Amino acid sequence: MIVFVQRKSLGSKQEKILKKEVDIPLPGSLSLRTFLSHFVQYELNAFNQRLADTHLLHNLEQIETQGKISFGDRINSKSISESEAINIVVQAFEDGLFALFHNDYPLEDLDESFKVKEHDNFSFIKLTFLSGSIW
């Protein structure tokens, strides 16, 4: 099923929220916990694919179209297990580190069931906390 995913961090200077088309195998009705696990599986597969792609030698035409030269170095090249990644995302949601919206409707309960249709929008908003004092 093709859905659109938006990512935004509050307080960032980037005004645009770009939609990313994602093809995830989703059932018609599911819980937030199930959606997060499917999304983490998709992102983990994409991350592992990017790690594998860095070892490939790019030809000159690809470098020219990118407009930059990259040596493929990744800061974090450790792989993580799927179950550990799902647990981390669920814990982050429970701790309020990000908010999730489905077609402009906030999803707040992990066991809440909702229906997903083709081309629905999901918005992940990273919540940042203010620190410092008022002095």
C-alpha positions as CSV (number, residue, x, y, z in Angstrom):
1,M,0.0,0.0,0.0
2,I,1.4,3.4,-0.9
3,V,1.1,6.1,1.8
4,F,2.8,9.4,2.2
5,V,5.1,10.2,5.1
6,Q,6.1,13.7,6.2
7,R,8.8,14.4,8.8
8,K,9.1,17.7,10.6
9,S,11.1,18.9,13.6
10,L,9.5,21.7,15.6
11,G,11.7,24.8,15.7
12,S,13.7,23.9,12.6
13,K,14.4,26.6,10.1
14,Q,13.2,24.5,7.2
15,E,9.7,25.7,6.3
16,K,8.8,23.0,3.8
17,I,7.5,19.6,4.9
18,L,8.2,17.3,2.0
19,K,6.1,14.2,1.4
20,K,7.8,11.0,0.8
21,E,6.0,8.2,-1.0
22,V,6.4,4.9,0.9
23,D,5.2,1.5,-0.2
24,I,4.5,-0.5,2.9
25,P,2.4,-3.7,3.1
26,L,-0.3,-2.6,5.5
27,P,-3.7,-4.2,6.3
28,G,-6.8,-2.1,6.0
29,S,-7.3,-1.7,9.8
30,L,-4.4,-1.8,12.3
31,S,-3.2,-0.4,15.6
32,L,-0.7,2.3,16.0
33,R,1.8,-0.2,17.4
34,T,1.4,-2.3,14.3
35,F,1.8,0.7,12.0
36,L,5.0,1.7,13.8
37,S,6.5,-1.8,13.5
38,H,5.7,-1.9,9.8
39,F,7.2,1.5,9.3
40,V,10.4,0.6,11.3
41,Q,10.8,-2.5,9.2
42,Y,10.6,-0.4,6.0
43,E,13.1,2.2,7.3
44,L,15.5,-0.5,8.6
45,N,15.5,-2.2,5.2
46,A,16.1,1.1,3.5
47,F,19.0,1.9,6.0
48,N,20.6,-1.5,5.4
49,Q,20.3,-1.1,1.6
50,R,22.0,2.3,1.9
51,L,24.8,0.7,3.9
52,A,25.2,-1.9,1.2
53,D,25.2,0.7,-1.6
54,T,28.1,2.7,-0.1
55,H,30.4,-0.1,-1.1
56,L,29.5,0.2,-4.8
57,L,31.7,2.2,-7.1
58,H,29.8,5.1,-8.6
59,N,30.5,6.1,-12.2
60,L,31.2,9.6,-13.3
61,E,27.8,10.3,-14.7
62,Q,26.1,9.5,-11.3
63,I,28.5,11.8,-9.5
64,E,27.8,14.5,-12.1
65,T,24.1,14.3,-11.6
66,Q,24.4,14.5,-7.8
67,G,26.5,17.6,-8.0
68,K,28.8,16.5,-5.3
69,I,31.5,13.9,-4.6
70,S,30.8,11.6,-1.7
71,F,33.1,8.8,-0.4
72,G,30.1,7.0,1.1
73,D,31.3,7.3,4.6
74,R,28.5,6.8,7.2
75,I,28.7,8.1,10.7
76,N,26.6,5.2,12.1
77,S,27.3,2.0,10.2
78,K,26.2,-0.4,13.0
79,S,23.3,-2.6,12.1
80,I,20.5,-3.0,14.6
81,S,18.0,-5.9,15.1
82,E,14.5,-5.3,13.9
83,S,12.9,-6.1,17.3
84,E,15.3,-3.7,19.1
85,A,14.5,-0.9,16.6
86,I,10.7,-1.4,17.0
87,N,11.1,-1.3,20.8
88,I,13.1,1.9,20.6
89,V,10.5,3.6,18.4
90,V,7.6,2.4,20.6
91,Q,9.4,3.7,23.7
92,A,10.1,7.0,22.0
93,F,6.4,7.4,21.2
94,E,5.4,6.5,24.8
95,D,8.0,9.1,26.1
96,G,6.5,11.8,23.9
97,L,9.6,12.4,21.7
98,F,7.5,12.5,18.6
99,A,3.9,13.0,17.6
100,L,2.2,11.1,14.8
101,F,-0.8,12.3,12.7
102,H,-2.9,10.3,10.3
103,N,-4.6,12.6,7.8
104,D,-4.3,15.5,10.3
105,Y,-5.8,13.4,13.1
106,P,-3.5,12.9,16.1
107,L,-2.7,9.3,17.0
108,E,-2.2,9.1,20.8
109,D,-2.8,5.6,21.9
110,L,-0.6,2.7,20.8
111,D,-3.5,0.2,20.8
112,E,-5.9,2.6,19.1
113,S,-7.2,1.0,15.9
114,F,-7.6,3.0,12.7
115,K,-8.2,2.4,9.0
116,V,-5.6,3.0,6.4
117,K,-6.4,3.7,2.7
118,E,-4.2,4.1,-0.3
119,H,-2.4,7.5,-0.4
120,D,-3.1,8.4,3.2
121,N,-0.8,11.0,4.9
122,F,1.2,10.3,8.0
123,S,3.1,13.1,9.7
124,F,5.9,12.4,12.2
125,I,6.7,15.5,14.2
126,K,9.8,15.4,16.4
127,L,9.2,17.2,19.6
128,T,12.1,19.1,21.0
129,F,12.2,20.3,24.6
130,L,13.4,23.7,25.7
131,S,16.2,23.9,28.1
132,G,17.7,26.7,30.0
133,S,16.5,29.2,32.5
134,I,14.4,32.4,32.4
135,W,17.2,34.6,33.8
